[in-house]
């Protein structure tokens, strides 16, 4: 059987998701690393300095909130 992929990236196995749901910190870390690029993209904001130049910066607060929401959704899955 071929491994499941999404956009060329191998999806985490279902066993890892079940382990994360059961409280395995390593499995949860593996899932967070899988989604890290997507979370970073969602958390990137444009900021302007006093001279009007814009910069793309990672909003750490938003990144942590999204990670917490992902963890919460995995733990409370039914």
Backbone bond lengths (Angstrom), bond angles and torsions (degrees), N, CA, C in turn:
res aa  C-N    CA-C-N  psi(-1)  N-CA   C-N-CA  omega(-1)  CA-C   N-CA-C  phi
1 X - - - 1.445 - - 1.530 107.92 -
2 X 1.317 117.17 137.74 1.457 120.97 179.75 1.524 110.39 -79.40
3 X 1.312 115.42 152.27 1.462 120.64 179.64 1.516 108.90 -78.30
4 X 1.327 115.96 144.85 1.458 121.39 179.07 1.518 109.30 -74.09
5 X 1.339 114.76 137.65 1.453 120.43 178.92 1.515 109.88 -133.73
6 X 1.316 114.26 151.51 1.459 120.93 174.79 1.517 106.76 -133.30
7 X 1.331 115.93 117.30 1.465 122.71 -178.78 1.527 111.40 53.76
8 X 1.334 115.90 42.15 1.447 121.68 176.58 1.518 115.06 78.89
9 X 1.297 117.24 1.29 1.458 122.00 -178.87 1.524 108.77 -109.58
10 X 1.329 116.47 130.19 1.460 120.27 -177.91 1.530 110.19 -69.23
11 X 1.321 116.41 128.01 1.460 121.66 179.09 1.523 110.67 -70.81
12 X 1.341 116.86 147.78 1.470 118.35 175.90 1.526 109.65 -64.30
13 X 1.331 116.81 140.10 1.470 119.51 178.92 1.529 111.18 -63.93
14 X 1.290 115.45 154.42 1.457 121.54 179.67 1.533 111.24 -60.11
15 X 1.317 116.33 -31.92 1.471 119.53 178.55 1.531 111.61 -63.26
16 X 1.328 117.22 -33.16 1.469 120.77 177.64 1.529 109.86 -68.85
17 X 1.314 116.77 -39.93 1.461 120.78 178.78 1.529 110.21 -64.99
18 X 1.316 116.66 -42.53 1.469 120.32 177.87 1.531 110.94 -64.29
19 X 1.323 117.01 -39.38 1.467 120.53 178.85 1.527 110.53 -66.39
20 X 1.321 117.10 -40.40 1.464 120.75 177.87 1.519 110.24 -63.60
21 X 1.314 115.74 -40.01 1.463 120.76 179.22 1.529 111.24 -64.75
22 X 1.334 115.89 -31.26 1.466 121.16 179.54 1.522 112.45 -81.48
23 X 1.351 117.26 -4.68 1.454 119.96 175.76 1.515 115.26 107.58
24 X 1.307 118.52 9.07 1.463 121.97 178.62 1.527 109.27 -74.04
25 X 1.326 116.88 112.55 1.470 122.09 -176.10 1.527 111.74 -65.51
26 X 1.318 117.33 -36.08 1.461 120.72 179.96 1.536 111.04 -66.36
27 X 1.314 116.25 -40.56 1.469 120.56 177.69 1.526 110.34 -65.62
28 X 1.329 117.08 -40.63 1.464 120.57 178.68 1.526 110.01 -63.96
29 X 1.333 116.60 -40.62 1.457 120.96 177.76 1.528 110.95 -62.46
30 X 1.313 116.06 -38.70 1.472 120.23 178.79 1.535 110.97 -63.27
31 X 1.316 117.14 -39.85 1.458 121.25 178.19 1.531 110.42 -68.49
32 X 1.333 116.45 -42.55 1.465 119.87 178.43 1.529 111.10 -62.36
33 X 1.325 117.11 -39.33 1.468 119.98 177.11 1.535 111.30 -65.54
34 X 1.334 116.69 -35.43 1.467 119.59 178.25 1.533 110.81 -62.03
35 X 1.321 116.48 -41.80 1.454 121.24 -177.18 1.529 113.99 -91.93
36 X 1.323 118.08 2.86 1.459 121.57 -174.87 1.533 113.04 -57.55
37 X 1.309 117.90 -44.53 1.467 120.87 -179.67 1.523 112.21 -62.21
38 X 1.313 116.03 -43.11 1.469 120.74 179.50 1.528 110.51 -66.57
39 X 1.323 116.77 -43.00 1.466 120.72 178.95 1.532 109.74 -63.77
40 X 1.339 116.93 -41.90 1.466 119.60 177.80 1.525 111.57 -61.90
41 X 1.314 116.29 -40.06 1.473 119.84 178.90 1.527 110.57 -63.78
42 X 1.319 117.00 -43.35 1.464 120.44 178.98 1.522 112.21 -67.69
43 X 1.331 117.07 -26.38 1.467 121.81 -175.63 1.527 113.47 -93.35
44 X 1.313 118.02 -1.12 1.461 121.02 -179.19 1.522 109.48 -81.80
45 X 1.314 114.43 129.50 1.463 121.45 -177.77 1.523 109.87 -125.04
46 X 1.317 116.11 153.83 1.461 121.56 173.82 1.519 108.26 -92.05
47 X 1.326 115.31 126.15 1.453 121.25 176.66 1.520 108.69 -118.45
48 X 1.310 116.55 150.77 1.463 121.45 177.95 1.521 109.48 -117.03
49 X 1.337 114.80 140.56 1.458 118.51 175.76 1.525 109.56 -90.11
50 X 1.329 115.98 -176.57 1.468 119.66 -175.93 1.526 112.76 -67.95
51 X 1.350 117.62 -13.29 1.461 121.16 178.90 1.525 112.51 -97.66
52 X 1.312 117.04 2.48 1.460 121.78 177.46 1.520 114.56 88.33
53 X 1.329 118.07 1.84 1.466 120.60 178.04 1.526 108.84 -76.74
54 X 1.320 115.38 139.18 1.474 118.42 -179.56 1.526 110.43 -102.09
55 X 1.315 114.27 146.17 1.456 122.55 -179.81 1.524 108.81 -133.71
56 X 1.316 114.65 143.95 1.458 120.20 172.09 1.521 107.60 -89.79
57 X 1.311 116.64 122.67 1.467 121.62 -179.71 1.517 109.40 -131.41
58 X 1.318 114.63 148.36 1.449 120.74 176.53 1.521 108.62 -82.19
59 X 1.321 115.60 122.55 1.457 121.70 177.57 1.528 107.27 -84.02
60 X 1.334 116.81 99.54 1.464 121.95 -175.46 1.527 112.01 -61.05
61 X 1.324 116.38 -36.88 1.460 120.03 179.49 1.529 110.42 -61.92
62 X 1.323 116.59 -46.34 1.465 120.74 179.71 1.522 110.47 -65.63
63 X 1.334 116.77 -38.80 1.465 120.48 178.82 1.525 110.43 -60.12
64 X 1.331 117.25 -46.57 1.465 120.72 179.70 1.525 111.51 -63.95
65 X 1.323 116.65 -39.24 1.473 119.55 178.07 1.520 111.33 -62.05
66 X 1.333 117.29 -43.05 1.467 120.60 179.40 1.528 110.91 -66.38
67 X 1.337 117.62 -39.18 1.458 120.12 177.14 1.529 110.87 -63.60
68 X 1.325 116.52 -41.41 1.470 120.27 178.81 1.525 110.55 -64.53
69 X 1.328 116.92 -40.06 1.476 119.65 178.00 1.527 110.95 -64.31
70 X 1.331 117.28 -39.11 1.459 120.65 177.91 1.530 110.26 -64.82
71 X 1.321 116.85 -45.99 1.465 120.62 178.66 1.518 110.29 -60.76
72 X 1.316 116.95 -44.43 1.467 120.98 -179.98 1.524 111.38 -61.48
73 X 1.330 116.50 -41.53 1.463 119.04 -178.68 1.528 111.50 -68.30
74 X 1.329 117.20 -32.22 1.474 120.05 178.21 1.524 109.85 -71.90
75 X 1.319 116.98 -44.55 1.473 121.25 -176.39 1.519 111.62 -67.78
76 X 1.327 117.77 -34.58 1.464 120.78 -176.17 1.538 112.73 -97.06
77 X 1.337 117.24 11.22 1.472 120.52 177.97 1.519 110.36 -59.26
78 X 1.315 115.85 143.05 1.465 117.55 175.80 1.503 111.42 -113.91
